[in-house]
Amino acid sequence: MAHSDPVGRVDETAASMLEALFTQSPIGLHLFDTDLRVLRVNTATPFMRTMSQDEFRGRPLRDVYRLIDADDVEDLLRRVLDTGIPLRRHMIRAYVEDAAQERTFEVSALRLEDGDHCVLGVAVTAVDVTERERADARTKILDVVRRNVGSTLDPAVIGEELASAVVPAFADVAIVEVVDAVIRGDDPPPAPLPTGTFVMRTAFRGGSGWPAREQSVGDVRRLAGPSPMTQALADLRPRVVQLDPDTPWLAVDRALADAIRSARAHSLLVVPLTLRDAVLGIVSLYRTEHSPAFDDNDRALALELATHTALCIDNARRYTREHTIAATVQRRLLPRRPEAQAWLETAYLSVTGADPGAWYDTTALSSARTAVVVGKASGRGLNAAAAMGQLRTAVRSLSAFDLSPDELLARLHDTAGRLAAERARLPLGDPLRHEVLTADCAYAVHDPLTGVCTLSAAGNLAPLVVRPDGAVSPYRSVGPNRSVSVLDVPAGPRLGSSEGAPFAAVEADVPAGSVLVFTSDPLLTAYLAEFPGPLAAPADYADRPLQDLCDALVYALPAGMGVHDAAVIVARTRAFPSHRFAAWPLDPDPATVAVARRDTRRQLGTWGLQGETADNTQLIVSELVTNAIRHGTPPLELRLIHDRTLTCEVRDAGSAAPHLRHAGMVDEGGRGLFITAQLAQAWGTRFTTPGKTIWAEQAMSEAAEPERSA
């Protein structure tokens, strides 16, 4: 039997394989000469123009193929021809089916040479990887949405994050609309969405050709129906809708119909934002011009995107509701405006409830003094607001006992500790059990008669002091302006903490015209000390309402550092008129009682106070002076203060506190304080270093009240 030529058989096999590649292989095979003219192609080439083999042979590459970036493809192939370096797995885009659909192809290119290494042309393979790339793109989009959507607790921002993630990677136009009630923190309505429900457009992205009037964000409207949007919100199922000029439902929304025609949108994907069968909103995605229509895979992806977004919006809604409730509770617990004081003018900066644990307050004390308090309870939301309300009430109650600032904070510390212990005894399943209750607080008492402010702090809270007329401050200066300083107040333990260190009180001279700024945020205090802004020129605001200075402070703060997370109170001291105050030293002699009554009667006459007020005051003076002579320790002093109330004070160096007794019918004594309590509006004991002060206040008619000092 004759043996065939092996070389001939190899050549025959190679030729047969080459023919099979050009006629049967599912991989596109293309041969080009050195001028990139077509020599031969196989049948697996869907992106060629419609023509026969004889028509395209010898024609330039760009005349045969519907390439989107023909110049780039030609540059790549010429580089292969010039260098001989193969091109491997490069992605190109081309149109198929008469330019109706865009596809992605993975191409590789090799230079062809003969036996003498002369360049003959280039061979290119092409594989349609459109579905694979789309699947990869869908996976990347889902990852981007899960990573970026929900970074804030603002439903509007969440919509913007979603629109930014899907355009242009997944859709050409994205519109996000959220039920208006959800934006406000209310419970989302159940499906089907009631007719006439208002929705707010929170995001729009894309818009090539989309009318500008239809791109606005923040508009609240009712969804027109019936439409794919209203249907999706009825059964909570996504819909893929092909769009054309004759689509019947477009007649119910002419503005949307015009936008769709203007943008040449041909495919719509509507996805409801739903959670637990409740409607939070809807997402409308459009593809325009040459983008492929949405398919079932896109619908499945959009459903996952919407599920994640709905969960984020619901979290934001819950936060908004809790924040709204906490802010409402805070507003009800805090004073609406400063309690009017004649000798310490106060104003509050805007507190919006962003930190419901922050509080401020002013309280009128005896002897024309004023207490100022600012603080911040730990935690967030309603729990912080409730703790703040408890602590503010405790401060109000303790201030009525005329305690010094350090002693008041010590007792407030005990109260906070008991509240913290109550939390620790809550059931194990109660989340409040695991929230630690602590608080920072600064408490100051201003005495206009001495021009001294006594202050104590729990935590690192210290007020700013601005001397009048820009004078150099004697206290610790932080910034370049020496007239603005921070009071050097020792930081006591935080309220409710386990620390048992004592609180310290400091005294600061604050002459008339001084400005004090109390904040619940030490960082804000430090910033104002470094960059005081309008505080550097207090004389500019000396004759203007204090609220003007507060507004100027807000305007001077940089973006990102507002007062919305802090309670801020600004105070300006006023001089107490010397003619409204009288004091007399007393001898420890019973005969002094008559002298005290006579001096009192003469001073009341000077002030124009007569009748019942004068009679009652003389009786109160008699009883208080008598008690001081009998039970007190010299030196003794009588003081009268003509403020909004008429205050009688008797001072002595003793530490024994008097007690109100109810004397029997036959008792000869023990009725002094009882008589005083009956005649006075309020009375009490204030301990000082050294000694104590017994005081009694009487209300006066408005005509007898003093005018505020300018």
Secondary structure, DSSP 8 states (H G I E B T S, - for coil): -----HHHHHHHHHHHHHHHHHHT-SSEEEEEETT-BEEEE-S--TTB-S--HHHHTTSBHHHHB-BSSHHHHHHHHHHHHHH---EEEEEEEEEETTTTEEEEEEEEEEEEE-TT--EEEEEEEEEE-HHHHHHHHHHHHHHHHHHHTTSSS-HHHHHHHHHHHHTTTT-SEEEEEEEHHHHTT----BSS--TT-EEEEEEEE--TT--GGGS-SS-EEE--SSSHHHHHHHH---EEEE--TT-GGGGG-HHHHHHHHHHTEEEEEEEEEEETTEEEEEEEEEEETTS----HHHHHHHHHHHHHHHHHHHHHHHHHHHHHHHHHHHHHHS-SS----SSEEEEE----SSSTTEEEEEEE-STT-EEEEEEEESS-HHHHHHHHHHHHHHHHHHHTTT--HHHHHHHHHHHHHHHHHHHHTS-TT-GGGGS---EEEEEEEEETTTTEEEEEEESS---EEE-GGG---SSB--SS-TTEEE----EE--BTSS-------EEEE--TT-EEEEES-HHHHHHHHHS-GGGG-GGGGTTS-HHHHHHHHHHHS-TT--STTS-EEEEEE----GGGEEEEEE-SSTTHHHHHHHHHHHHHHHTT--THHHHHHHHHHHHHHHHHHHH--S-EEEEEEESSEEEEEEEES-----------TT-SS--HHHHHHHHSSEEEEEE-SSSEEEEEEEE--GGGS-----
